[in-house]
Structure formats: structure tokens, C-alpha cells
Amino acid sequence: MKASSQLSPAHWQALAQYLYGEQLIKQPSLTGEQLSGGQSNPTFLVRSGEQQLVIRKKPSGALLPSAHAIDREYRIMSALRDTAVPVPQMRLYCEDESILGTPFYVMDYLDGRVFFDQRLPDFSIDERGQVYRAMNQAIAQLHCLDPQALGLSDFGRAGNYFERQIGRWSRQYQDNHSDRIEALERLIDWLPGRIPPGEMTSIVHGDYRLDNVMLHRTEPRVIAVLDWELSTLGHPLADFSYHCMSWHISPDLWRGIGGLDLAALGIPGERQYIDQYLEVTGFEDVLIHWDFYLAYNFFRIASILYGIGQRAKQGTASSPDALVMAAKAPALAQIGWQYAQRYQAGVKG
């Protein structure tokens, strides 16, 4: 069954009546457009008079288990409303599929900027450093929050995070693969026996990167963290090291900053960036298992992209460039295997 991210005139009319009935718009009429970006949940900007709202819905069609968890996105952003982690204001969650065909939620529109090129070419040297520090601070503050105090003690399972995640993404590849990725298969075999000892549990974003934060319209600061579909309770260093993969990915492969003259750009090096994170969190012994964390995350992103490719072949991926993204999986898995070998050999620095 082919997924559809488009809304029909009947959908728009039903949405206008619904939002008017919920007193979110002042008149029962609206216009809307689909926003670009993202591989998963279709997102729309809605205008009614001077009012602007954002709608994010589950796609239609056959979906992978636990995918497109917009209910979890709504819950986590609602819980984070009064914390130091900036998120849009949530307005309502709707399970009534008669309106848009699938469940959706409504949030405030924020007038900010989203960037994909992590080199930030339109920024000054000082501004780049401020943007990176602001990104760092947001994820560090997230990892310092108490899930129980926010009513999120049941938002995920505590403990054995790496074991469970390795199993989850391994199964996605093994159960759905039509093409083999040798480096990914090596990581599937290697990772379970090398999980570092000790447990840490925090709220994790799951996909934290530059294009999932919104910057102020004119200032180099973060006004919102977006796209919480993969958020859960998990290991904060798994989450942070995922974010740090950018330092190991070249711009030619993806939107990374690997191999660039970071000092000339005003972008902190990876070690400096880690130190900034530690200033906020106070975590210790982060670097001892850093290569394992990187190996794990390259395995994870390769598996995720591979899954996106499989959904594209089945017609259930919402992004038109899904197959292009999926084609990066082998190279990313190979980088992960290189860090696995470094970790196994005990290489430091």
C-alpha cells in the first residue's frame, strides 16, 4: 500500500472545521502547505487569517512497527514545555482518523531558521562558535533532566539500552533486507559482546543534529529542538555521540564537518565540543569508550537509513530523496566498523 503525505481539499476542509471547533483558529477556513525536510512524518504549515500553526501527522500506508510515533513526539514536547530545553508550544493531539486520515498533532509555528549545512557558510566565525555551543547546551540540558519529575518515568525502559537498541536495529536489517551490507553485518556480530559496563539513563532525543534544531531568526541561538520521534529513555552518551558523528563524516558523504579546518571556521573540534558538554553534565569517563559509542551510532544510522530505503521501495517513505539517503548506509557502516576496530585494538586519542 503506497503512503500518501498529501492532503486533499476534503482534508483541509475537515481540518478547518476541527481547529475552529477546538478554538485554535478564529474562523472555519484555512490554507496550508507541506513543509520540506524529514524522512518520516508529513508536516504542514497552516494559516488562518493572521494565525499560523504547524500540523504533524502520521503517514498513511503500511508502516514498520513502532515507526512514526507522533504520539510520543507530542508527549515529550509537552513535558519539556517549562524546562531549559526549548520546544514549540503543543496545542492538541488528535486520534480521529476521519479528519486527516491518520492521527496528528498541532503546535505553534515558530519563526526561526533551520540549516542543513553544518559548515554554516552564511555565519561569521564568532556566530558559528555560538551556534555550536547553543546546540551543545540544549542536548546537555536535556540529559540533565529528571524523567520522573517530568512524568516520563515510563517513557522507555531503563537499563540495557545498548543491548536493546543493537537488537532492535539488527532485527530491522535482518528482517527487511534485500541487499547485503557487509560492514553492517560485521557490526551486528561485533557490537553485542563489546557493550561497556555501567548504566546511565536519561531522556534522549534519538536524532539530535543541526537540522533538527531551529535557530532564532537573527541571533545565533536555539529556539526549539524538533523531531522527537525517536526520543525515549536511554543512555545519554549514546545520544551525544550520535550528535558527534558529524566530526567523522565528510561533507562529500553527507552533511558532516569531518576533515575541515574547523579552527578557521570557528567550529569547535570534537574534543573541545565534548568538554563543553561535560561542563554542563558533569559526566565522567566519557572518552574511555568513545570509539565504541561511535561504532554503535554508525551502525544505528546505517540501519535507520537502510530501513528508509526499504520503506521507499514499499512506497511508505514520505521523503522523495529516501533512496538517495539509503544509499549512504554502506559507507556509514564502514566508518562504524573502522571505529569498532580502533576500540578493539585499544587505540586512544
N, C-alpha and C positions, 0 to 999 in steps of 0.2 A: 504494500500500500504506500503510495507516494505521499510524503509530507507536504503540507502547504503552509507557507508563512504569510500568505496574502490574506487580506480581509475583504470581503465582498461588501457592496453597498448595504445589504441587509445587516451585515455585522456592524457596520458603522452606525446605522440607524438604531439597532438594538443597544449598542454601547452608549449612544447619546441619551436614550431613554433611561438606561440603568444609572448612569452617572448623575443625571438630573434628579432621579428619584432618590439617590443617596446624598443629594445636596452637595455634590462635588463640583458641579457646574451650575451656572445661573440660568441657562436656557437649554432646552432639549435639542440642541443641534451642535455639531462639531465638524471639524475637518481633521484629517490625520495623515501621517506619512510614516513609513517604516524607516527606522534608523539603521545605518550600516554598522558593520563590525559584529564580532562574535560568531561562534560556530554552533550555537545551541538554541537559545530561546528567543523567538522573534520579539522585537522591541519597537514600540511605536510612540511617536510624539503626537499628542492630541491637543488641538486648540479649540477653545470655545470662547468667543469674544476676546478679552484680554487674558483669559486664563490659559495656562499650559500645564499639562500633566503628561506623565510617561506611563505607558501600559506595557507590561512584560508578560507574555503568555507562553504556555506550553505548546510546542508544535503538535500538529495532528499526525496521524500515521502510526505505524508500528515502531515502538521505542525500546531501547535497551532497558533492562531492569535498573531502577534507581536513577536513571538519567533524567535530565530536565526538571530537577527538583525545585520548582519555583516556590512551593510552599515553604521549603527550608530557607530560601533566599528571603522571603518575606519575614519569616520568624526571626532570623538572625539580625536583619537590619532594624526590625522593630525593637529588638532587645538592646541594640547598640545605640539607640537614639540619644541617650543622655550621658554617653561615655566620651572619652577623649578620642575615640575613633570616629572620624566624620563619615556619615552616611546620609543618603537622601531621606526625607520625611516620608514614611509609609502612610498610605491613606486607607486602603482596604484590600482584602483578599477575597476573590470570588470563585467558588467552585461550580457555579451554574454554567454548564457547557452550552446551554441554549443561546447564550449571548454571543460568544466568540468561537464556539466550537470546542474549546478546551479551557481549563482554569486559567486565571490571570490575576495579576495584582496591579494596583495603582499607586504611584508615588509622585512626589513633587518633581517638577522639572527644575534642574539647576543650570544656570547659565555659566558654564565653565568650558575648559578646553581638555581634550583627550589627545594624546600624542602616541604614535606608534614607533617612531624612530628614536631609539634610546640615546642617540648622539645629541638630540635636541639642537639641531642646527640653527634654529631661529633665536636661541637664547645666548646671553653673554656668559663668559666664563664664570662669573660670580653667581649668576642665576642658576646655571647648571648644578653647581655645588649645593645651592639652597634647595633645588627640586629633589635631588638625591637624598639630602638629609631629611626633608619632609616625608618622602616615601619611606625611608628607614624608620623614622619616628612613628609613623602610623602603624606599621606592622609590629614594631617593638611594643607599642602601647597595647595593641590587640593581644599579644602574647602575655601581657602582664595582668589581664583582666581575670576575675574570678568567675568561672562559668556558673557556679551555684548561685552567686549573688545576683546574677542576671537572669535567673530562671532557666538556665541552659544546661543543667547537670545531666539531662537526658538527651542532649543534642547529638551525642555519639557515645561510643563505648570507650571507657578509659582503659589504658594499658594495651600492650601488644600491638601498638599502632603500625609499626613497620611490618610485622608479620601479617597483619590483616590486609594492609594495603598491597603488599607484594602478592599475596594470594589473589586479591581482587583483580588487579591489573594483569596478572599472569593468566587468570581464567578468561578475561576478556579477549586476550590474544589467542589463547588455545582453543576457545570455543567458537571463535568467529573468523579465524584466519583463512585466507585463500591464497596468500603469498607469504613465503617464509622470510624472516629477518634473522640472520644468523646471530648477530650481536645481541639482539633482544632475547633470543633463546638461551644464549650463554648467561646473560644476566638473570634470567628466570631460574636457572640452575644454581647460580653462584650466590645470589643475594640472601636466601633464607638462612644459610649457615654462617653468615658474617654479621648478623644484626648486633650492634653494640649493646652492652649491658646497661641496665638502668632504665627508669621510666620518667618521663615528663609529660604532663598533659595540660593543654591549654586550648582555647578556641583557635582554630586555624582557618585561614581563608581558602587555601587549596589551589589558588591560581593567581597569586599576587605578582603583578608585573606593572610596568609603566602604563600600558593601555587599559588597565583595569582600575586606574585612579583618575579622578578628574581634578585638574588644576584650576585655580582661580582665573578669572578672565584676564586679569592684567598682572597678577602677582605670582611669584614662584612658590606657591604653597598648595597643599592638597585640601580640597573642599569636600571630597567624597571618595570613598572606596566602593567600587562597583563589582558586579558579577560574583555573587556569593554562592553560586550553585554547588560548588564542591566543598563548601565550608562544613566543618564538623568539629568534634573534639579530637585532638591528635597531638603529635609531637611537634613543639614549636620549632625545633631545629630542622625538621623535615620541611616545614613551611618556609622558613627563612632561607634555607639552602636552595630550595626551588627558585625563589626570587633571585638568588645569586648566580644561577646558571648563566645569566646574561654575560657575566665576565668571562665565560668559557665558550661562547657562541659567537662566531664572526658575523659581521653584518651581511656577508655574502650568503651565509647559510640561512640566517633568519635575522630578526631584529636585535641582535646582540651587540656587545661592545668589545668582544674578545679581539686582542691584537691591536687595538687602537692606542694612540698616545693619549692616555686618559689625563695625565697631568696638564698637557696642553689644552685639553678640552675643559678642564676644571671639574672633571668627574673623579670621585674618589676611587682609588684602587680597591680591589676586593678586601684586602686585609684592613685597610682603613674603614671600609664600609662595615665590616664585621665588628670592628672596635666601636663604631658609633652605635651599633645595635646593642653591644654589651654594656655601654654606658647607661642605657635605659633599662635593660632587663636584669643586669647583674648575673647573667648565666655564666657558669664556669666550664672549663674543659671543652669548649666548643670546637677547637681546632683538632683535637686528638682524632676524631672520627670524621673529619670534614670530607675526605675523599670518598668515604662510604656514603655520606649524605648526597654527594654529587652523583655518584654511580646510581644510587637509588632513584634520584629525581630524573636523571636522563632516561632511565628505564621507564619511569612512570610517564613522562611526557611522550616518549616514543610510543608507548602503549595507547595513550589517550589519542594521539594523532592517528595511529593505526585504526583505532575504533571509529574515529571521524570518517576515515576513508571507507570503512566498511558500511557505515550509515549512508555515505554518499552513494555508494553502489546500490544500496537498497532503496534510495530515494528519500531518506529521512533526515538528511543533514540540511540545516537551514541556510548555510552559507554557500555561495556559488563557488568559492575557492577551496572547498573542503578537500578535493583530491590533490590540489597543489600543496595544501598543508600536510596531508597524509604522506606525501612523497618525501617529506623531510625526516620521517621516522627512522629509516635505516642509518642516516648519518648521525642523528642524535643518539641512537642506541650505541653506535660505535664509540662516540665520545664517552658515554657511560661505561663501556667496557674498558676503556683506557684508564679511567679513574678507579675502576674495580681492581685492575692490575696494580696500580700505584698503591692502593690501600693494602692489598695482599702482600706487596713487597715491602711495606713499611716505609715508603718514601714520605718525607716530611718537607713542608715548605712549598 
